[in-house]
Amino acid sequence: MLTPTQFFAIRHGETEWNSLGRYQGQTDIPLNDKGRQQARQTAAALAEQRFDVIYSSDLSRALQTAQALAEAQGLPLQMMADLREQHFGIFQGHTAAELAQRWPEAHARWARREPEFGPEGGETRVAFNQRCLAAIEALARRHAGQRIALVCHGGVLDCLYRAAVGLSLDAPRTWLIENAAVSQFAYSAPQGLTLLQWGQSEHLSGASRDELPETQAAA
């Protein structure tokens, strides 16, 4: 029996746009002071874990979080653009209240989590989900049976959670996705992802900002 591939999936630390509730998407916003502290805390919390490889989204908020871990582990950091957050198109840079005022119909469709809907200039949930799961499958094939640290975004983690527990893309989200929280998955073919542990954040000092389902600003 083949050894499952282990994924330790980490959400990036806090950014200024997280604190303001703005949709980030693929806008490249760096960590704020709290986010940099969270990155250090996460690296320290995982110090006793030994990883074979570390991958990160190529957006700076994820890279900065991953760099702290890579330095602590003494491993090179590998970037993967397919681990980026969903592209929110015209929603990027706005709060949920601004979206409801400027684009009420589009915002309503987004809030209903319509799988085939995407903001103008952005990705649909279906396309984004396919991208995320294809990236995970590619890494599982490339590093079969190994332990992979993965630094990514709230939306990516949401896709992994849904795939692991068998929830549809339009199911309302009832689980927290906090900055710098750590989740653990196993991947075996052909079964796919299994959730082992979700959203560990005990290592963080103070409250960590959740990615609210209405405002994926924290993504």
C-alpha positions as CSV (number, residue, x, y, z in Angstrom):
1,M,0.0,0.0,0.0
2,L,1.4,3.4,-1.0
3,T,2.1,5.9,1.7
4,P,-0.2,8.9,1.4
5,T,1.2,12.3,0.6
6,Q,0.9,14.7,3.5
7,F,0.0,18.3,3.0
8,F,0.4,20.9,5.8
9,A,-1.6,23.8,4.3
10,I,-1.0,27.2,5.8
11,R,-2.9,30.4,5.1
12,H,-0.7,33.5,4.7
13,G,-0.5,36.1,7.6
14,E,-2.5,39.2,7.9
15,T,-2.3,42.1,5.4
16,E,-3.5,45.7,5.7
17,W,-6.4,44.8,3.3
18,N,-7.3,41.9,5.5
19,S,-7.6,44.3,8.4
20,L,-9.8,46.7,6.3
21,G,-12.0,43.9,4.9
22,R,-11.0,44.5,1.3
23,Y,-11.1,41.8,-1.4
24,Q,-7.5,41.0,-2.4
25,G,-7.7,38.3,-4.9
26,Q,-4.6,38.5,-7.0
27,T,-3.7,42.0,-6.0
28,D,-0.2,41.7,-4.5
29,I,-0.6,43.1,-1.0
30,P,2.3,42.3,1.4
31,L,2.0,41.3,5.1
32,N,1.5,44.0,7.7
33,D,3.4,44.0,11.0
34,K,0.9,41.5,12.6
35,G,1.2,39.2,9.5
36,R,5.0,39.1,9.8
37,Q,4.7,38.2,13.4
38,Q,2.2,35.5,12.5
39,A,4.6,34.1,9.9
40,R,7.4,33.8,12.6
41,Q,5.0,32.2,15.1
42,T,3.9,29.7,12.5
43,A,7.4,28.8,11.6
44,A,8.3,28.3,15.3
45,A,5.1,26.2,15.8
46,L,6.2,23.9,13.0
47,A,9.8,23.7,14.0
48,E,9.5,20.0,15.1
49,Q,7.8,19.0,11.8
50,R,10.2,17.9,9.1
51,F,9.1,18.6,5.5
52,D,10.5,17.3,2.3
53,V,9.5,20.4,0.3
54,I,7.9,23.8,0.8
55,Y,5.7,25.4,-1.9
56,S,4.0,28.8,-1.9
57,S,1.8,30.9,-4.0
58,D,3.9,33.5,-5.8
59,L,1.9,36.4,-4.3
60,S,4.0,38.4,-1.7
61,R,1.7,37.8,1.3
62,A,2.1,34.0,0.9
63,L,5.8,34.2,0.0
64,Q,6.6,36.3,3.0
65,T,4.8,33.8,5.2
66,A,6.5,30.8,3.5
67,Q,10.0,32.4,3.7
68,A,9.9,32.3,7.5
69,L,9.1,28.6,7.4
70,A,11.7,27.8,4.7
71,E,14.4,29.6,6.7
72,A,13.5,27.7,9.9
73,Q,13.4,24.4,8.1
74,G,16.6,25.0,6.1
75,L,14.7,24.2,2.8
76,P,14.5,26.0,-0.5
77,L,11.2,27.7,-1.2
78,Q,9.4,26.8,-4.4
79,M,6.8,29.0,-6.0
80,M,3.6,27.8,-7.8
81,A,1.4,30.4,-9.5
82,D,-1.6,27.9,-9.5
83,L,-1.7,28.3,-5.7
84,R,-2.8,31.9,-6.1
85,E,-6.0,33.2,-4.7
86,Q,-9.1,33.4,-6.9
87,H,-9.1,36.4,-9.2
88,F,-11.9,38.6,-8.1
89,G,-11.9,40.9,-11.1
90,I,-13.7,44.2,-10.5
91,F,-14.3,43.2,-6.9
92,Q,-10.6,43.5,-6.0
93,G,-9.8,46.4,-3.7
94,H,-13.4,46.8,-2.5
95,T,-15.2,45.9,0.7
96,A,-18.4,43.8,0.7
97,A,-20.4,47.0,1.5
98,E,-19.0,48.7,-1.5
99,L,-19.8,45.8,-3.7
100,A,-23.4,45.7,-2.6
101,Q,-23.7,49.3,-3.4
102,R,-21.8,49.5,-6.7
103,W,-22.7,46.1,-8.2
104,P,-25.8,44.8,-6.3
105,E,-26.8,42.1,-8.7
106,A,-23.2,40.7,-9.1
107,H,-22.7,40.9,-5.4
108,A,-25.9,39.0,-4.8
109,R,-24.9,36.2,-7.2
110,W,-21.5,36.1,-5.4
111,A,-23.1,35.9,-2.0
112,R,-25.2,33.0,-3.2
113,R,-22.0,31.2,-4.2
114,E,-23.2,30.5,-7.7
115,P,-20.5,28.1,-9.0
116,E,-20.5,29.4,-12.6
117,F,-20.5,33.0,-11.6
118,G,-17.3,35.1,-11.6
119,P,-16.9,38.9,-11.1
120,E,-16.2,40.8,-14.4
121,G,-12.6,40.2,-15.3
122,G,-12.2,37.4,-12.7
123,E,-12.5,33.6,-12.3
124,T,-15.7,31.6,-11.6
125,R,-15.7,29.4,-8.6
126,V,-15.7,26.3,-10.8
127,A,-12.6,27.4,-12.7
128,F,-10.8,28.4,-9.5
129,N,-11.6,25.1,-7.8
130,Q,-10.4,23.1,-10.8
131,R,-7.1,25.1,-10.8
132,C,-6.6,24.5,-7.1
133,L,-7.3,20.8,-7.1
134,A,-5.2,20.3,-10.2
135,A,-2.3,21.9,-8.5
136,I,-2.6,19.7,-5.4
137,E,-2.9,16.5,-7.6
138,A,0.3,17.6,-9.5
139,L,2.2,18.1,-6.3
140,A,1.0,14.8,-4.9
141,R,2.3,13.0,-8.1
142,R,5.5,14.9,-8.0
143,H,6.2,14.2,-4.3
144,A,4.3,10.9,-3.7
145,G,4.5,9.8,-0.1
146,Q,6.3,12.9,1.0
147,R,5.5,15.7,3.5
148,I,4.7,19.0,1.8
149,A,4.3,22.4,3.4
150,L,2.0,24.6,1.4
151,V,1.5,28.3,1.9
152,C,-1.5,29.7,0.1
153,H,-4.8,31.6,0.5
154,G,-8.2,31.4,2.1
155,G,-10.0,30.6,-1.1
156,V,-7.5,27.8,-1.9
157,L,-8.0,26.3,1.6
158,D,-11.8,26.5,1.1
159,C,-11.5,24.4,-2.0
160,L,-9.3,21.8,-0.3
161,Y,-11.7,21.6,2.6
162,R,-14.7,21.1,0.4
163,A,-12.9,18.4,-1.7
164,A,-11.8,16.6,1.4
165,V,-15.2,16.5,3.1
166,G,-17.4,16.2,0.0
167,L,-19.1,19.6,0.1
168,S,-20.3,21.4,-3.1
169,L,-19.0,24.8,-4.1
170,D,-22.4,26.5,-3.4
171,A,-22.7,25.1,0.2
172,P,-22.6,27.9,2.8
173,R,-19.3,28.1,4.6
174,T,-19.5,27.4,8.4
175,W,-15.8,26.8,9.1
176,L,-13.1,29.3,10.0
177,I,-10.2,30.1,7.7
178,E,-7.9,32.2,9.8
179,N,-4.7,34.0,8.9
180,A,-1.6,31.8,9.5
181,A,-3.7,28.8,10.7
182,V,-2.4,25.3,9.8
183,S,-4.5,22.5,8.3
184,Q,-3.4,19.0,7.5
185,F,-4.5,16.8,4.6
186,A,-3.6,13.4,3.2
187,Y,-3.7,12.6,-0.5
188,S,-4.0,9.1,-1.9
189,A,-5.0,8.1,-5.5
190,P,-7.6,7.5,-6.5
191,Q,-9.5,8.6,-3.3
192,G,-8.1,12.2,-3.3
193,L,-7.9,14.4,-0.3
194,T,-8.7,13.5,3.3
195,L,-8.9,16.1,6.1
196,L,-6.8,15.2,9.1
197,Q,-6.8,18.4,11.0
198,W,-8.3,21.8,10.4
199,G,-7.3,25.4,11.2
200,Q,-4.9,25.1,14.0
201,S,-4.2,28.6,15.3
202,E,-3.2,28.1,19.0
203,H,0.3,29.2,18.1
204,L,-0.8,32.7,17.3
205,S,-0.9,35.5,19.8
206,G,-4.2,37.4,19.7
207,A,-7.2,37.0,17.4
208,S,-6.5,36.0,13.8
209,R,-8.7,37.4,11.1
210,D,-11.1,34.9,9.5
211,E,-11.9,34.9,5.8
212,L,-15.6,35.5,6.0
213,P,-17.7,33.9,3.3
214,E,-19.3,37.2,2.4
215,T,-16.0,39.1,2.2
216,Q,-13.2,37.0,0.8
217,A,-11.2,40.1,1.4
218,A,-9.1,38.1,3.8
219,A,-8.1,35.8,1.1
